Amino acid sequence: MATGSKKVIYAALVGNFLIAVTKFGASVATGSSAMLSEAIHSLVDTGNQVLLLLGLKRAERPADPEHPFGYGKEVYFWSFVVAILIFGLGAGISIYEGISHMSHPEPISKVSWNYVVLLLAFVFEGAAWFFAFKEFVKIKGKRTYLQAVRDSKDPVTFVVLFEDSAAMLGIIVAFVGIWLSQATGLLWIDGAASVVIGLILAFTAWMLAVETKDLLIGEAAAPATVAGMRQLAAELPGVENVNEVLTLHMGPEYILVNVSLDFRDDCSAGHVENAVAALTRVIKEKWPRVKKVFIEAEGKRMTPPGSVPPDHHL
C-alpha cells in the first residue's frame, strides 16, 4: 500500500479528532445545532480514518488457503463501510438534530465562540484537505479530476479528499447559518443549517458508495493496460488469435490476469510452454501490480452474430 495513502489518513485522523473535541465543547457552551452537527461530522470522520487504517492493515495480510488471492479487497470493504457511516451517522444525526431545533428553536449563547472554533476548524480542515489533494494530484496525471476518481483503484486518498471537502463546505454552512440566525433573529435558521450539513454528508456518502461499490464487486485494470497485454500476447510466435484478456483488481496493488490464446496447430507442447512462460514474465515485469497470470491455450473463439466480442466495454 502506498505510503502516501497512510500519511493522508494520519493527517486527517489527528486533525479531525482535535476539531471534534473543540466543536463539541463549543456546541455545549453555545447550544448551537449547526455546531453540534459539525462536531458529529468531525467525530464520524475521525472514526472513518480509524476504519481506513484498519482496512489497510488487514489488506496487507498474505494469501492463505482460504483466501488464495490475498486480502487486498479489505480496503474496498472498509471504504464502503465508511460511506455507510457517513450516511447513517453523520447525515442522519445532523438532519435529525436540525429538524429538532427547527421545531423547538433556542437562542445561541456566546456566539463568538462558534465563530472562533469554526474559523480554526476551517484552517485545520483546509490543511488536511490540501495534503490529501496533493497526494491525489500525484496519481491524477493528465486525467480530469472526475476521471481520476473513477479510474482510481485505491479508494483511500479520494475517500479522505471527499470527506475533507464535505467538512470544509459544512463549516461554511454552519458559519452562515449561525450568522443569519443572529442577524435576523430567526432562530430556526441554525437548525436549517444543520439539515443542509446533513444533506451535504448524504450526498458525499452516496458518491463514495457508488465508487467503492464498483471496486468491491470487481473492476478490470485500466483499458490501456489490457490493450498492452493483448498486444504482447498477439506478438508471441505461434499465436494465431488472442481470444480474450480478462483482468481483475484484487486490491489496489494486486491485478489478476487471465489470457486465452489460440496457437497454431503445428506448435509443439514445448513451444507453447515457453511462450506462456515468456508472456507471464514480460507482463509481470511491465506491470508490477500484476501478481498472478493464468494463460489458457485453446481454439479460436467464434463470436456469434449480435454478441459482444471479448474485451468490448459497453
N, C-alpha and C positions, 0 to 999 in steps of 0.2 A: 504494500500500500504506500502511496506517495507520502513522503514526509510532510509536504506542503498541506495536505488534507488534514493531518493531525494538528499542525500548527494553527490552522484556521479554527478548528474546533476548540483547542485550548484557549485561544484568544477570546472566542465568543463565550466560552464557559465562564471564565473569570469575570469578564465584563458584565454578562447577564446576571450573574449571582450578586455582584455588588450593586447593580442597578435595581434588582428586585428588592433587596433589603431596604434600600433608600426609598423606593417608591412605596413600599408597604408602610414604612414609617410616616411618610408624608400623607398617605391616604387616611391613616388612623388619626393623625393630628388635624387634618383639614376636613375630613368627611367627604372628599370628592369621589364621585362614582367613576369618572373618567380616569382618575389617578389609580383607583383600585383596579380597574380593568387593565391599565398599563402594568401594574405590579404583577397581576396574574399572568399577563402576557410574558413578562420577563422571567417569571418563575417557571412557566411552561418551557420557555426557550432554554433555560438552564438544565431542566430535566432532559430536554431533547439532546443537548450536547453530550450528556452522560450516556444516553442510549446509542448515539452515533459512535462514541468511543467504544462502547460495549460491542457494537457490530463490527468495528474494525478489528478489535481484539479476537473475537470469535472467528472472523473470516480468515485469520492467519493460521488457524489450526491445519495440520497436514491431513492429507487424504487418509481414509481408513476403509476397512472392508464394507462398512455400512454407507459410507459416502466416498466412493472411489474417485470422484472428481473434486474432492475437497469441499470447503465450506465458504467459498467466495461469495455465494449469494446471501449470506447472512447480512452483508452490508445493505443489500436491497431490501431485505425483510425489515430491518430496523429503521431504515429510511421511510418505509411505508408506515410503520408504527408511529414515527414522528409526525407524519402527515395526519394520521388519525387523532393523535393527541392535540395537535394544534386546533383541529376542528372541534373535537369533543370537549376539551378542557378550556383552551384559550378562547375560541369563538363562542362556545355555548355559555360559559360563565359570564363572559363580557356582555353578551346580548341579554342574558337574564338579569344581571345587575343593572344594566341600562334601563330596561323596561321597568324594573322595580323602582328605580329612582325617578323615572318619569312619572310613575303613578303616585309616588309619595316623595316629591322633591324636598330637599333640605338645604339650607344655606351652607355655603362653604366658608369655613373659618381659616384664618391665617393663609390667605390666598397666595401671598408672596412666596411661601414655602413651595407651593406647587410649581411656580414659575422657575424657581432656582433649581429644583430637582429635575424638572423636565429639560431645562437647558443643559444641565450636567449630563443627563441621560442621553441627550441628543449627541453631545460631544463624544461620549464613550461608545455609543452605538455606531456613530459615524466612523470612529477609529476602527472598530471591529469590521464594519462594512467595507471600509477601504482595504483592509487586509485581505478579506475574502475576495473582493473584486480584483485585486492584483493577482491572486492565485488563479482566478477564473480567466483573466486575460491571457495568462501564460498558456492555457490549454485551448483558448478560443481560436487562435490563429487568425486567418483571414475570413473566417465564417462570421455570419451575423450572430448577435447575442442569442436570439431565439433558436437559430440552427445549432449553435454550440451546445445549448441546453438539451435539445432534442437528440443530438449525436453523442452526448457525453455518456460514458458507461460507468463513471464514478460519480454517484449522486451526492457525495458528502459536500463538496465545495458549493454546488448550486443550491443545496438544501440550506446551508448556512447563509448564503447570499440572499436567498428568498426571505429567510427569517429576519435577517438584519434589515432588509428593505422594508418589510412589513412593520418592523419595530420603529424605524425612523418615521414612516408615514403615520403610524399610530400616535407617536409622540406629538407630531404636528397637529393631528386631530384633537388630542387631549388638550393641548395648549389653546387652540382656537375655541374649543368647547367651554373651557373654564373661563376664558376671557369674555366670550359672548354672554355667558351666564351672569357674570359680574357686571358687564357693561349695560345689559338690557334689563337686568332684574328677573329674567325668565329662568328660574332655577332648573326647569326641566331640560334645558339645553345641555347641561352637564351629563345627564343621563342619556340624551340623544347621542352625544359624542361617544359614550361607552358602547352604544349599539353599533355605531359606524365602525369603531375599532373592531368589534366582533365580526362585522361583515368583511372587513379587510382580512382578518385572520381566516375566515371561512374560505374566501377566495384564494388566499395563499395556500391553504391546506388542499384545496381542490387541485390547484396546479401541480403541487408536489405529488399528490396521489396519482395523477394521470401519468406523470413522468416515471415515477418509481414503479408503478404497476407494470408498465411495459418491460422494464428491466427485470422485475421479479418473474414475470411469465417467461421471459427469454427473448433476447434480441440478438440479431446477427451482427457480425463485425461490419465495419464501415464498407459501403459499396466499392470504394476504391481498393480496399484490402481484398475483398472477394474477387474482384476483377483481376488483380495482380496474381492471386493464386491460380485462377483459371488460365491465365496466360502462361504461367510457368508450367502448369500441367500439360497444356497443349503443345509446348515446345519439347516435351520429352520424346526421345527417339522411340519409335514404335507405337506411339499413341495416335489412334485414328480419330477419337472423339472424346471430349470431356462431357460426360453425361450430366454431372451436377457437382457443385461445390457448396456444401452446407456448413455454416458456421454458427456457433452459439457462445455467447458470453456467459461463462460460469461464475464470473466475478469481474471486477474492473481490470484485473491483471491476468485473467485466465480466459483464453479462447480455445474452444474445442472445434476441430475441423474434420469434416468427413468428405472425401473426394471419391467420385465414381468415374473410372476410366475404361474406355474401350481400346484394348491393344490389338494390333494386327494379329491375325490368326497364326502367322508364321513365327511369332515371338516365342522364344523358349521360356521356360519357367525361371531360369536363371536371369534372363534379361529383364523379365517383369519384376523379379525380386530386387535387382539392382536399381531399376528405375524408381520403384517405390521407395527404397531407402534414400536415394538421391533427392527425390522430391520432398520427402519428410525433412531431411537435413536442411535443404535450402529454405523451406517455409519457416522453420523454427529460427534459422539464422536471420532471415529478413524481417520477420515479425516476432520479436522476443516474447510477446504476450501469448503466443500460441504454445500451449503446453502439451496437447495431445493431438495427433494426426492419425486418422484412420483412412486408409486408401483401399478401395474395392476395385478389383478387376472384373468387369462384366461386360456383356454385349451392349451394343449401341441401343439406346432407348429411343423408340419412335414416339413422337408427340402426336396424340390423336387430334383430329380436326376440332378446332374450337377450344382446346385445352390450353392451360398456361404453361409455357416452356419452362424448363428448370432455371432457377435463379432469377426469374422475372418478378420484379417488385411492382405490385399494384399501386 
